[in-house]
């Protein structure tokens, strides 16, 4: 009983930033669609926001058969004020939903949800363009955890614990959670999405991607190490992107009379999954691991992605790197200028940490450049030429 009460209290305690934004669009669009990885809290959020709606999951085999075999009868039964979860399993419904919303013009008529970006968005863009408001719910962000008093004291603790709601709601050991998450993901989503015959080989590919997190993406190297073709590596990475396991950060291409890197960087949406794949189980192990800088950078980039989607900002983030390996970790175009960020896991601030940003400012002149160092410490500093920002306070500098 005590554990149940704790679960209920904690579930209501972690408020999702995107909730009021979704709610506000209900009166403006006939269809709302929420995507995101499995276990990110989509179903819980939608049931709380739309408690007066009926809930239907297309993962249920009988329900799915009904929707596929008799879409008209299915939508006659679920004609309005309904949440259709994992709707990507019945893509035939979308054209029928289009006809319904065009005929009745009821705002908030359907709420759609799904955990596979490719199938869901492909169907939506083909049939529901202009009729749907799209949202992405990712694992918990720093703001949500801080408001609930759950953000870790150190970045190593935060990174290894990860950010999936179940870890906090149900107090699940991260090692147990991610072991099961991987098994469920590989056996369910990958097997159903593709014709991959050797799931063990795919897991090897996933682990190799983890070893490349925060680095330039090299398809040929991934393919060679995994003993698969270049095209297979691209296809498998596309699956990981579509299932919200990884994302790619694109380089900024404005020339500045320099030869620029054009390959994207690879990152994971959740560092708990990343560290699990790397074999790192505790914050102490991460502190001693040679890849801790990459993990820290990944956590910061993932946080910007989460804040961007949860606050519905529609920002574009890039990195910049020239052929001499001079680099800016995060770049945002701001009018005629730039906001740039250097990301370092260290807790000690030295002048050397600002050199790459200063170099970019020289290259980008006369454009105005604001420079921010995000580091592994806990104090913010306002310097003459720079802002120094603790990893815990990223949300202060998102917009």
N, C-alpha and C positions, 0 to 999 in steps of 0.2 A: 504494500500500500504506500509506504514512504517513497519508494522508487518511482511509483506511478505518479504520485503527486509532484515529485521533483521534475519528472519528465514533462508533465502538463505545464508546470510553472515556467520551466526553462524554454519550452516551445513558444510560449506567449511572450517571454521576456526578450527574445531576440527578434527585434523588429527589422523587417527588410526595407531598405531605402526605396526600392522600386515600387512598393505597395501603393502609396498615394498617387504615383505617376500612372500606374496601370488603371487605378480606379477613376482617375480624371478623364481617361480616354473612352470610358464606357459610353458616355453620352455623345461621342463624336464619330465613332466608327461602328458599323454593324458587326464586325468581327475583331476580336482581340486574339493575338497569338503569342504564346510564351514558349520559348525554346531554352535549352540549357542542358548540361550534363545530367545523367542519372544521379539521383540523391542530392540534387542541389536545392530541393525544397519547393519545386514547382507545384506539386499537387497540394501540399499543405497550405501554401500561400493562396492558391486559387480558391480552395475550399473556404478559407477564412474570409477572403475578400468578397466572394460571391456565395454566401451561405444559403441564399434563396434559390440557387441554381441546382438543377439535377446534375449528378456526376456520372459519367460513363467512361469506362476505360476500354480502349480498343485492343489492349493486350489480352483481354478475356477472349478465349477462342470462340465461344458461342456468340458473343457480342460482335466480334470481328466478322464472323461468317454472315450474320444478319446484315451488317453494313455493306459487305461486299456483294452478297447475293441479291439483296433487295434494298438498294440505297433509298429509293423513294419511300418504301414502307418504314425504313429506319428513321428517316427524317420526318415522316409524318408523326411518328411516336415521339421523337425528340425535336420538336419544331422550333422551340425558342427557350431562352434562359437555360442553356445546357452547357456544361463543361465537357468537351470531348478530349480525353487524355490519350496520349500516344497515338494521335490521329494519323501519323505518317504511315501506319499499317493499313490504312484504307484510303489511299489517294484518290480513288474514284469518287469519294464523297465531295471533293472540292468543287467540281463543276456543278453538282446539284446544290451545294451551299450557295454558290454564286447566284444561281437562279432564284433561290429563296430570298436572299438578302436584297436582290434587285427588285423583286416583286413586292416585298413587304416593307422594306426601308425602315426596319426596326433597329435602333442603335443598341449595341450590346446584345444582339440576338444570339451569337455563338462565341464561346470562349474555347480556343484551341490550344493544345499543349503537346509538346513532343520533345524527345531527347536526341533526335538525330537531325542535325541541321540540314544536311543535303536534301533528304527526301521531303522534309517539311517545307523548307524554303523554296525548293524547286516547284512544288505543287502550288504554293501560295503565289509565287511570282507569275506563274502561268495563268492562274484562274481568278485570284482575289486581289490583284493589284488595284490600289485606290480604295479598296473596301476594308482593309485590315490595318490595324496598328500592331507593329512587331516589337517584341521585347525579348531581352535575353537575361535570364536569371542564372548567375554563376554562383560558385560557393561563397561563403560569407566573406565580406570585406572588413577592413580594419575598423571602419566607422561603426558597423553593426556590432562587432565584437567589443569595441570600447564602450559603447552605450550599454551593453549588457554586462560590463565589467569582466570580460573574458579574454581580452587581448593579452598575450603573453608578455612577460617583462623583457625577454631577450628575443632577438630575431631567430636565434638557433632553435629556441623552444617553439616559436610560432611556425617556423618553416617545417620542422619535423612532425609537428602535430597535424598540420594541414588545416583546411578550412571548410570541410564538409559539415553541414548541420548535425548529422547523426552523431558525429564524434563528440559534440558538445551536448546535444539533447539527451543522448543515452549514455554518455560517459564511456564510450567504447575505446578500448586501447587502439591507437592508430595502427599498430602493426597488424592487429586482427582485422580492423576495418579494411585496410588497403589490400591485404591478402585476399579477402573475400570480394572486394570491389573488382580487383583484377580478374579473378576467376569468373565472376558473374559477367563482367564486360566481355572477356574473350569468348566465353562459351555461348553467350546470348547475342550480344550486338554484332560482333564480328562474324560469327557463324551465320547469322541471319542476313547480314548486309552483303556478304561476299561469298565467293566459292573457295575461300582459303581452306586448303586441305590439311596443311601442317600448322596447327595452332601453336605448337612449341616453337616453330621457326618465327612465327609472328611475334611471340613473346620476346624472342631474342632481338628482333627488330625494334620492339618497343624499348627494351633496355638500352640498345645502342642509341636510340633517340634521346634517352635520358642522359647518357654520357655526352651528348652533343648540345644539351640545353645551354642557352646563352651564347652559343657560338654560331658562326656562319654555316648555313645549311649546305651540305655537300652530298648530293644524291649518289654520286658515283662511289664515294667512300662508304656510305651506308650500305649500298647494294653489294659492294665487294666484301665488306666485313660479314654480311649476312648471307653471302653466296646466293643472291637473287639478281634478277635483271634490273636495269635502271628504271624501266617502265613499271615493274612490280613495286619497286621502292616508292615511286611517285604515287602509285595507286594506294599503297598501304598508308602513306602519310596523309593522303586525302581522307581516308577512313578515320584516322586519328583526329584530323581537323573537324570532320563532320560530326564526330561524336564528342566534341568539346574536351578532348584530352590535351591537344597541343594547339598552338596558334603561331603564326609567322609574323614577325615584325619586318616590314619592308624598309629598304634603305631610302634616304632622301636623295633625289637625283640631280638637284640643281648643280650645275657644273662648278662654278667658282674657279674656272680655269684649272681644275684638278682632275686627275683620273680617279674615278670613284668605284668603290665596290658595288656590285649590283645584285649580289646574292642576299636573300633574306636571312634573318636569324630565327632560330627555333626556340620556343619556350613552351612550358607546360602551364596549364591553367591553375594547377594546384601543386604546391611544393611538397605537400605530404605524400602525394603519389610519386612525385619526382624522387624524393629522398628514399622512399621505399624501394623504387626500382634500382636506385644506386646502392642499395644494401645498407643504407644509413638508418639506424633505428632509434637513436637518441640524440639529444642536442649536444651531448658531450662528444659523440662520434662526429657530428657535423663540424664542431669547432676544430677538430684535428684533421678534417678531411681536406685534401688539396683542392676539391671542387667547391669549397664553401663560398668563394666569391661568385661563382656562377649561380649557385643556388640562391644567394642573396639577391643578385641582379634579377634572376627569374622571379623571385617573390615580389620585388618592386614592380617589375613590368606587369605581372599578373594583377597586382593591386590597381594599377592604372587602368587596365582593361576592365576590371570589376567596377571600379568607380564610374568609368565612362558609360557602361551599360546600365548600371543600377540607378544612376542619376539622369540617364537619357540625354547625355551631353553631345553625342555624335562628333566627338573629337577624333582627329587623325594623329596617330603617333608614328614616329619613324626613328631610325638611328642614322648616323652619318659616319662614313669611314672612307678614307682615301687609300690609294694604292700603297702608301707608306705606313699603313696601319694606324694613322692618327684617327681618333674616334670620339664621337659623342654618343653616349649610351641611349639617351632619349631626346628627341627633337620634336617640337611642336611649332608649326608656322603660326605666327601671330601678326596679322595684318602684313605690313612690309618688313617685319622683323621676325625674331625667333625666341622661343623659350627653350633652353637646353639644360640637360641634367647629366651629371656625372654620378654614377652609382658605385659606392665602395663599401665593403663589409667592415672595414676597419672602424674602431671606436676612437682612434687618434687622428686628429685633423692636422695635416701638414700642408705647406704651400705647394708641394708636388701634386697634390690631388686636384688642383685647379688648372694645371698646365694645358690639358687637352681642351678645356673650355676656352681658355685664353687664345689658344691657337685657332680654334674655330672662329672666334670673334674677329681675329685678324683676317681670316680668309673671307668671312662674310661681309666685311666692311664695304660700304658704309651702313649696312642694315643694323638696326638696333638689336642687341642680344641680351636677354636676361639669363643669368647663370645661377644654377642651384646645385649644390652638392647634397646628395642623399646618402647618409652613412649609417653605420651600425650602432651608433651611440644613441643617447636619450635626450640630448639638449639641442634646441634650436638656437641659431645665431644669426643676427642680421649684420653682415659686414658691408663695407663700403661698396665693393664690387660684386659681392656674392651673397646668396642666401644659403645657409647651412641648415639642412632639415633632417631631423631624426626619422628613421624608418617608421616609427609609430605615428608620425604626424603627416603622412603623405596626403591625407584628405584635405589638409589646409592649402595645398598647392595644386589641386587637380584642375580647377577651372581656369 
